[in-house]
Amino acid sequence: MEMQARVLIMSACLAAGCAWADQWTRFNVAETHGEGGGAGKFAIERPRAHAGPALNAADFGVSVTNDDNAAALARAFAEAKRAGASRLDLPPGKYRCFSSVRVDGLRDFTFDGHGAVLVFRHSARQGDADLVVAGAERCVFRNFKMDRDWTRAPSDSIGDSHFLDLFQTRDLTIEDCVFDRTGSGAVQSAGDWTTDLWSGGVTNCAVRNCLFRDGNRQGRKHAPPSSGFFSNILVENCRFENPAGLLVSLVHARNVTFRNNVTVDDGFVSDRQACTGGFQFRNCQDVTVESNRWELADGLAEPTFSFPADTSNVVCRGNAIKRIGAPLPPYGGWMPSKRWCGFNLLGMFILRDPKHAPLSDPTFSRTPGYFSEDEFRWMRDWGFNFARLPLDYRYWIKGGDWNVIDEEEVKKLDAAIAYGRKWGVHVQLCLHRAPGYCINPPKEPKDLFTDPSALAACAKHWSYFARRYRGIPNDELTFNLFNEPPGWISERYERVARALVCAIRQEDPDRFIIADGLEAGRIALLPLARLPGVGQGIHSYDPSSFTHYQASWWKRPQGWPRPVWPPKEGGQAWVENWFAKREWDNPRMDGVYTQVGEFGCYIRTPHPLVLAWLEDNLRVWKARKLGFVMWNLRGPFGIMDSGRADVEYEDFEGHKLDRKMLDLLRRYAAEP
């Protein structure tokens, strides 16, 4: 009969807001389970020095420009074995590897990734590993990151896949690596069930200084690391983030030490298993779990340690836990009941700064530092109901200090919100330039995604707005965290977005929020789909060579292809395929409010083609019940004062109106 031992935890004192508590509470599952003193001592041998050559993976065709580097990387490992190489170096970069790579029979060898990222798209066969290491002896694999390609393979296709599968290895060290978005486990050992149980196992293996990121990022319920048929195993100084299940599942393991590791779970994912951050021991002997730390959000179940009857001699000592607060107050449940359709208004889009753009730039004539009531009135009269305000935070800070907010300048935002309420136009505030990030130049002095002070400043601004506008209904005002995050920082963006949502909800628990998708709004971020009251924003500017044809700020050394629309497969088919490739059709997005927060074509794209492109997109969006917000109302992408040479404009209240484009938008904004 299986015995369950629950960790006993006392509540720690919490700091205010989202801050982490300082108090640690010691806990031990049991001083011992079975007889003995836990794992015994053992040594893991490093590679022995020898005269074998040092190889570079680039010499075998591995390149950041390849669509699939698996074959080239396999050639490099095969040559390392044939030549008796001492090491193989992978230059820094991001390498796509869309099939498994097998490494056989290496001895006294080091593979150094130099921080490179290996991005895998899992093969069709369930249970495959991305990197199989077999027959290795006295080897080190170090300093690389393994990730999944969610944009080109369905998230549910990972099945029971693993990053690393170890087979008949001895004296193997894995160190300074990152395992991101695993399937059923990051590291596995599989033995031969038909013969000797230990014939395929791993002996003398160390996993050190590694980061395991959320094995449940895309909704799966599996542990980041898993193992079977191991003996003499050391896991130390590692970090486990949002494991969403077991930390380690030990099956047929002997003499295992798990020490000095940190597990952090912020509690944003709602469907956690009860065993978050725990262990499972099956048919194991001589295990020590010591000096580890768990940092868990309030409400998460305590780590569970499972000891079946076939497990003996397990020792847990010197472990501790602290609670890091409730990061997200309960959301009231409000969701938009209709499509929002309208325009981006650029009144406070770019601070006038002659150091980075001349004041003669026409953009500045449309970003005066305030908003015109006429624009809200026009939108209401035309049948639109939504205004997105892309904002530059530098408008309302004092002396260039992003920690000091000038309330007199913020009154200009108050006025814009009042105009919206007066004319029945919903207002959405978006930090186009947020403290620490803007997709446009100039670069911010600190990085929102890596610098805590930048994140704190951004959170401070959103806290301020949430507090200032609390009480204005969601029907009239919502927030859009910031504009167009890049595509290569998914895990950092996820953390930043969660922190900003937390900051807003601490002041206004019921405020509805939009977070732009990855890669400048192109790719859905599935982990955020679980956050209550958080929708996602799509930005539609594809094909970019069509929508931004001959844009002055977009340098294309390869030149500009002649704009063509529709493509060969048809315009609507192209748009539908665009959605399917970018996770917007993933079942995990069901029920998530999604809007097209930006779209449009620059003035150089021929007007008849622009109208055709718009109609194909608008038809698909309306069928999907998506609202849309054109960039912009007035300007080179919009319906007014756009400056196109191939449009017959209509005079309208002192402005030049593109009536054909306006009528097209009105037709698709109208409800059936």
FENGIUR-V738558 format. One record per run of one state. SS is the DSSP state (a for helix, b for strand, c for the rest). FROM is the first residue (numbers start at 1). LEN is the number of residues. Records with the same first field share a line. If there is no record, write none. Layout:
BEGIN
SS: FROM-LEN ; FROM-LEN
END
This chain:
BEGIN
c: 1-2 ; 7-18 ; 28-5 ; 34-20 ; 61-9 ; 84-3 ; 90-4 ; 98-3 ; 105-2 ; 121-8 ; 135-2 ; 149-6 ; 159-3 ; 168-1 ; 176-2 ; 181-4 ; 190-12 ; 209-2 ; 214-11 ; 237-2 ; 242-4 ; 260-2 ; 266-12 ; 283-2 ; 291-2 ; 297-7 ; 308-4 ; 318-1 ; 324-17 ; 346-16 ; 366-7 ; 383-3 ; 399-2 ; 406-1 ; 424-2 ; 435-2 ; 438-14 ; 469-8 ; 481-9 ; 508-5 ; 517-1 ; 522-1 ; 524-2 ; 531-3 ; 541-3 ; 548-23 ; 582-5 ; 590-4 ; 600-7 ; 624-3 ; 631-3 ; 635-5 ; 641-9 ; 653-2 ; 658-1 ; 670-3
b: 3-4 ; 25-3 ; 33-1 ; 54-3 ; 87-3 ; 94-4 ; 101-4 ; 107-14 ; 129-6 ; 137-12 ; 162-6 ; 169-7 ; 178-3 ; 185-5 ; 202-7 ; 211-3 ; 225-12 ; 239-3 ; 246-14 ; 262-4 ; 278-5 ; 285-6 ; 293-4 ; 304-4 ; 312-6 ; 319-5 ; 341-5 ; 386-7 ; 397-2 ; 401-5 ; 426-9 ; 437-1 ; 477-4 ; 513-4 ; 523-1 ; 534-7 ; 594-6 ; 627-4 ; 634-1 ; 640-1 ; 650-3 ; 655-3
a: 57-4 ; 70-14 ; 155-4 ; 362-4 ; 373-10 ; 393-4 ; 407-17 ; 452-17 ; 490-18 ; 518-4 ; 526-5 ; 544-4 ; 571-11 ; 587-3 ; 607-17 ; 659-11
END
